[in-house]
């Protein structure tokens, strides 16, 4: 499987797409703003990542708005928030066969580039 979850209007996601060439490498591109993540897709990502927390973005504006930084969240909570609000998914998420690449840090992007080539 080759799948890339991103936000179409996110400049960081656009830069990573350009840098890695995922759009030319046969990945199915899913803009999570226009095509919501399904519970089955999120559960599959969780299986590969090990937890919903690993997929959860604490940078989302709503994280502070909802006061989540002051709460102790469970895996069930992380799942609920990601499904309820697309901005809670740490982006981008790339799935290549049985590997998952989460987020935009340099090591993750480099690992994805190497896995594609």
Secondary structure, 3 states (H helix, E strand, C coil): CEEEEECCCCHHHHHHHHHHCHHHCCCEEEECCCCCCCHHHHHHHHHHHCCCHHHECCCCHHHHHCCHHHCCCCHHHHHHHHHHCHHHECCCEEEECCEEEECCCHHHHHHHHHHHC
